[in-house]
Amino acid sequence: MQGKSGYPGLAVCIRPALSSYLRSDRRVLVERSGFCENYRRTMKANQPTVYGVTKIAQLFPSIRKIKNKSLREKVAAVWSEAITTGCGGKGWTFAELRAVKFTLLAGDIKMTFVEHLNSCARQCTAIADVLKKSFRCSIPIQRDYLIAGALLADVGKPLEFDKDASGNVIQGKFGQQVRHPFGGVALAYKHGIPGEVLHIIATHSHEGDKMERSIESIIFHHADFVDFDIAKLLGKRAGKK
């Protein structure tokens, strides 16, 4: 008897072999799909955490006041990398970052690092409002750049800070080599932050004393040192008690 192919008994000969092959192939496919799924899970677990605007706004609500969507997202991306790669490469949790003191140079004061940056961002927008009403001439303040600079000025500190064996926040090895304005500029540049904002990060502290600061940098510089000088004074008074 001939099969439909025209060759005698071909279907009878092939069918068992084909069936066996398909069973074997299905088993390999299942095994491979399991391998692929495990591989995908492993790769996903090894991918660094990325925090977007919504998550970063839990730390710094003023980020939402940046009108330019692209700049807002870039500011969030800079902070995301600073948080996940700081602390000597171990990364920070939000709770850990919220607990970091405003400065390691002022003793035990009741202001944290996160509170300081939020204070500066609010001060900057308030100063901009006052200046706009007080000057009879128009002051060209780039408000988005001002807010972004206020939020990113100290973004190098999560890289500068580390923890000792007892869990105390200290200036780490990287921080001893590179102060936070430099680390902050490098990280912000990597994420495409505009030069006007990089200027604020670079010049906000003593490193900018020999440069001509932009209007936005002048505003942030003074807001920053309002907090810092008062914190030092309070720390000094507390030390005398």
N, C-alpha and C positions, 0 to 999 in steps of 0.2 A: 504494500500500500504506500502511495506517495503522499508526502505532506503538501501543504499549499505552496511551499517553496519550489516544489518540483523535484526535490531530492528525497529518496525513500527514507522514511524513518527519522528525518532530520529533527522534527519537532520533538519526537520521543527522546532523542539523544540530548538535545540542548536543554529541554525544560528542567530536568533535575539539576543540571550544572548551573543554569541561570538562576534558579530558585535559591540554590545554596549560596551563590555569589551575592545575590541581593540581600539575603539574610546577613551574610558576613559584612556587606557594605553598610547595611543599616546599623550594625553593631559598631563598626568603626566610626560611622557618622555620629552616632549617639555619644561614643567615647570622646570624639573630637569636639563635639558641641559642649560636652561637660568641661573639657580642657579649656575651650575658648571662654566659657562663662567664668571659670575660676581665674583665668588670665585677666579678663576684664575687671573682675572684682579686685584682684591684686593691684592692677594698674590704677584703678579708681582710688584704692586705699592709699597708694603711694603718691597720688597727685597732691600738690600743696593746696591748702585751703585758700579760697579767694573770697574776700569780703567785698560786697558791692556797696553802693551808696546807702541803701536802706540799713544795712548792718553798721556801717561806719557812723551813720547818723545817730545811732544809739550812744556812741561816745561823744560825737561832735555834731550837735543838732544844727549848727550854723552852716554846715555843708549844704543844706537844702536852700540856703539863701543865695548860693551861686547860681545865677540865671542860666549861664551857658552850660548846656547838658554835657558837652564833651569835656569841658574843664572840670565839671563836678565829678564826672566818672573817673577822670585821671587823678584827681585828688584822692578819691576813694581807693584807687589802685595803688597809689604810693603808700597810703596808710596800711593797706592790706599786706603789702610786702614787708613793711617795717615791723608789723605785728608778728607775722608768721616766721620771719627770719632773724628777728632780734634776739636779745638775751643770749648772746654767744652762739646763735644758731638754733637754740632750743625753741624759740618762739615764745610769745606771751599769750596768756588767756586774757579775755576782757577783764575778768575779775582781778587778775594780777596787775594789769596796766592801770586799772582804776585805783589800786592801792599804792602805786608808786608816788613818792612825795614829789611836790612841785620842784624842789631843788635839793641836791645833796649838800648845799653850801650854807643852809640857813637854820640848821638844827631841826627840832621837832615842832613844826608849825602845822596849823590846821588848814592846809590847802594841798591838794594833790596835783600831780602833773596834768591830768585830764582837766581838772577844774581850772587850772591856770590857763590852758589854751582856750577853753571856753570863755573865760574872763577876758582874755585878750581879744578874741573875736568880737565879743559884745562891745568892749571898749572902742575898738577900731570903728565899728559902724556908728557908734554914738559920737565919736570925735568927728567923723566925716560929716554927720548931720549938723553938728554945731558949726564946723568950719564953713559949710555951705551957706548957713544962715548969717554967719558973722562977717565973712569977707565980702566987700562990695564988688570985687572982681570974681569972675568965674574960676573956681579951682578944678582943674582937670583930674579928678579922682576916679580911677578905674575900680569901681566897687567890687567887681568879681575878683580882680587880681588882689585887692586888699584882703578880702575874706579868705581866698585861697592861700595867700601868703601867711596870714595869721594862723591858719590851721596847719600849715606845713613847716613853719619856722623851726619847730622843735621835732620834726619827724625823724631826725637823725638820732634822737635820744634813745629810742628803743634799741637802736644798734649800739649806742654808746654804753648803755647800762647792761649789767649782767647780774647774776646772783652768786653769792658765795656758798660755801658748803652748808651754812646755817639757814640759807634762804633769804639773807639780807640783800637788798639791792645795793650794788656797788658800781663804780666805774670799771668796766671790763677792759680787757687788753686792747680791744679795738678802739674803745673810747680814749684810752691813754695815747693811742697813736693818731687818731683822727677825731677832732672835735665835731660836735653835732652839726654845725653849719655846713661843714665840708661833706659829711656823710649824707646830710639832707639834700644838698644840691645834687650830689651824684645820683641818689635814688630818684629824685624828682626829674632830673634830666632823662634818666632811663625811660620814664613813662611819658615823655613828651610834654612836660609842663613848660609853659611859655617863659621866655627869658625875663619878662617883667616880674614874674613870681619867683623865679630862681634868684633874682636880685634881692628880693626881700629876705629869702632864706639865708643868702650869703652875707648880707650886710646888717642883719638885725641885731647882732651882738657886737663885741669889741672889734671883731674882724672888719667891720664896716666903718670904723671911726676915721680912717684915712681916705675914705671914698665919699663922693657926693651921692647921698642917698636920694632915691626917688621920693615923691610925696607919700606914696603908700608905705615905703620903708620907714620914713620919718615917723609916720603915725604909729606903725606897729612897734618900732624901736622904743618909743616913749611909753606905750601901753605895756610892753614887756617889762620895762624897768620900773614902772609904777608898782607892779606886783613884786618884782624881785627885791627892790630896795625896801619896801614895806615888810616883806618876808624876812629879810636879813635883820631889820630893826626888831621885829617881834621875836625872832629867834635869839637875838642878843639879850633882849629884856628877859626872856624866859630862862636863859642861862644864868642870869644873876639872881634868880629867886632861890 
